[in-house]
């Protein structure tokens, strides 16, 4: 499947925090994969669920302003209603 087709499909459905952060150029794909892995590992270990933005912030891969931009985009578009 081409990148363009994947992008169009993902835009039709619910964009996720990480997807928007990558599109804005705030993080890399590898950083998102690492943060998601951390999130899953913590969940499997029975630890308290941490939001992706929290993990990215604590890793110093995103700052609070960038997180706010992504959240405003998610909320402003009324995504996933």
Secondary structure as a PSIPRED ss2 file (coil, helix, strand):
# PSIPRED VFORMAT (PSIPRED V4.0)

   1 X C   1.000  0.000  0.000
   2 X C   1.000  0.000  0.000
   3 X H   0.000  1.000  0.000
   4 X H   0.000  1.000  0.000
   5 X H   0.000  1.000  0.000
   6 X H   0.000  1.000  0.000
   7 X H   0.000  1.000  0.000
   8 X H   0.000  1.000  0.000
   9 X H   0.000  1.000  0.000
  10 X H   0.000  1.000  0.000
  11 X H   0.000  1.000  0.000
  12 X H   0.000  1.000  0.000
  13 X C   1.000  0.000  0.000
  14 X C   1.000  0.000  0.000
  15 X C   1.000  0.000  0.000
  16 X C   1.000  0.000  0.000
  17 X H   0.000  1.000  0.000
  18 X H   0.000  1.000  0.000
  19 X H   0.000  1.000  0.000
  20 X H   0.000  1.000  0.000
  21 X H   0.000  1.000  0.000
  22 X H   0.000  1.000  0.000
  23 X H   0.000  1.000  0.000
  24 X C   1.000  0.000  0.000
  25 X C   1.000  0.000  0.000
  26 X C   1.000  0.000  0.000
  27 X C   1.000  0.000  0.000
  28 X C   1.000  0.000  0.000
  29 X H   0.000  1.000  0.000
  30 X H   0.000  1.000  0.000
  31 X H   0.000  1.000  0.000
  32 X H   0.000  1.000  0.000
  33 X H   0.000  1.000  0.000
  34 X H   0.000  1.000  0.000
  35 X H   0.000  1.000  0.000
  36 X H   0.000  1.000  0.000
  37 X H   0.000  1.000  0.000
  38 X H   0.000  1.000  0.000
  39 X H   0.000  1.000  0.000
  40 X H   0.000  1.000  0.000
  41 X H   0.000  1.000  0.000
  42 X H   0.000  1.000  0.000
  43 X H   0.000  1.000  0.000
  44 X H   0.000  1.000  0.000
  45 X C   1.000  0.000  0.000
  46 X C   1.000  0.000  0.000
  47 X C   1.000  0.000  0.000
  48 X C   1.000  0.000  0.000
  49 X C   1.000  0.000  0.000
  50 X C   1.000  0.000  0.000
  51 X C   1.000  0.000  0.000
  52 X H   0.000  1.000  0.000
  53 X H   0.000  1.000  0.000
  54 X H   0.000  1.000  0.000
  55 X H   0.000  1.000  0.000
  56 X H   0.000  1.000  0.000
  57 X H   0.000  1.000  0.000
  58 X H   0.000  1.000  0.000
  59 X C   1.000  0.000  0.000
  60 X C   1.000  0.000  0.000
  61 X C   1.000  0.000  0.000
  62 X C   1.000  0.000  0.000
  63 X C   1.000  0.000  0.000
  64 X H   0.000  1.000  0.000
  65 X H   0.000  1.000  0.000
  66 X H   0.000  1.000  0.000
  67 X H   0.000  1.000  0.000
  68 X H   0.000  1.000  0.000
  69 X H   0.000  1.000  0.000
  70 X H   0.000  1.000  0.000
  71 X H   0.000  1.000  0.000
  72 X H   0.000  1.000  0.000
  73 X H   0.000  1.000  0.000
  74 X H   0.000  1.000  0.000
  75 X H   0.000  1.000  0.000
  76 X H   0.000  1.000  0.000
  77 X C   1.000  0.000  0.000
  78 X C   1.000  0.000  0.000
  79 X C   1.000  0.000  0.000
  80 X C   1.000  0.000  0.000
  81 X C   1.000  0.000  0.000
